[in-house]
Amino acid sequence: MAAARLQVSASSAIGARDEELGTASSGLVGENDLLIVGPGVLGRLVAEKWRQEHPGCQVYGQTVTTDHHDELIKMGINPSLKETKATQQYPYVIFCAPPSRTSDYPGDVREAALSWNGEGSFLFTSSSAPYDCFDNGQCDEPLAVETVKLVKYATFALEHLWWIVAFYSLNLNWLHKADRGAHVYWLGKGTVEVRPDHILNLIHYEDAAALSVAILKKKLRSRIFLGCDNHPLSRQKVMDLVAKSGKFNKKFEAFTGTSDPLGKRLNNSKTREEIGWEPKYPSFAHFLGVSE
């Protein structure tokens, strides 16, 4: 159903979008201006990289609260509240808001898409949880998708945004940087009741932002891409590398779980070839400056 709906013409799509928006675009919007829905760690890095490649453009950030508006302004991002009704549309929109901050995630994605003018790209980012593999097995592109989980993470977007002719999705895995990521959380806990052999697929925040920008610039239509470093690791191996690096003061004790689900081994070589992207940090070990 969703795939068929995506075949609607651009003229009918734009008409439907304008009718729902209920107001014409106002103000001057540049051809390379970008709206970031959820300008957190990833969104701010996207903003930085986007401005580097498009000097003079305007970057806008939509948030749930005003808590970080001063920070965003200092970074050159024009903030606005989600509850404020949109009065203009943008050629580039990226949605990277977490589902944990809202009671209507599909509705939020839909509202974000109403701010897109259909000329550049609309990019929806999510986790790789929809992919149907939970035995630590290999899961290459194109990936099998478990229908129930896909409905929760992505199908709603295709169903509710059937008129979005340039909708596409980027599935990201365990994001990390020096002070943020699963390894930091586990260090803080010391002992965690999950199994140590669960396989994770990692990608540095900077690499995720660079891939997002590269995809936005391609102006592709109705596609799903995957972001990871192609070096899957078990939870235990992640923490062994953290200990080996000597860069963290806290000491991790152990994973104690035995029956929780396993993970998957992802490979995004197809995305890399099509987008022309390679990660700055090709592995978690490389990021930490240690050998595996």
Stockholm file with secondary structure:
# STOCKHOLM 1.0

chainA/1-292         MAAARLQVSASSAIGARDEELGTASSGLVGENDLLIVGPGVLGRLVAEKWRQEHPGCQVYGQTVTTDHHDELIKMGINPSLKETKATQQYPYVIFCAPPSRTSDYPGDVREAALSWNGEGSFLFTSSSAPYDCFDNGQCDEPLAVETVKLVKYATFALEHLWWIVAFYSLNLNWLHKADRGAHVYWLGKGTVEVRPDHILNLIHYEDAAALSVAILKKKLRSRIFLGCDNHPLSRQKVMDLVAKSGKFNKKFEAFTGTSDPLGKRLNNSKTREEIGWEPKYPSFAHFLGVSE
#=GR chainA/1-292 SS CHHHHTTCCHHHHHHHHHHHHCSCCCSCCCTTCEEEESCSHHHHHHHHHHHHHSTTCCEEEEESSSTTHHHHHHTTEEEEETTSCCCCCEEEEEECCCGGGCSCHHHHHHHHHTTEEEEEEEEEEEESTTBSCCSSEEEESSCCBCHHHHIIIIIHHHHHTTTCTTEEEEEECEEEBTTBSHHHHHHHHSEESSCTTCEECEEEHHHHHHHHHHHHHHTCCSCEEEECCSCCEEHHHHHHHHHHHTCCSSCCCEECCSSSCCCEEEECHHHHHHHTCCCSSCSHHHHHTCCC
#=GC SS_cons         CHHHHTTCCHHHHHHHHHHHHCSCCCSCCCTTCEEEESCSHHHHHHHHHHHHHSTTCCEEEEESSSTTHHHHHHTTEEEEETTSCCCCCEEEEEECCCGGGCSCHHHHHHHHHTTEEEEEEEEEEEESTTBSCCSSEEEESSCCBCHHHHIIIIIHHHHHTTTCTTEEEEEECEEEBTTBSHHHHHHHHSEESSCTTCEECEEEHHHHHHHHHHHHHHTCCSCEEEECCSCCEEHHHHHHHHHHHTCCSSCCCEECCSSSCCCEEEECHHHHHHHTCCCSSCSHHHHHTCCC
//
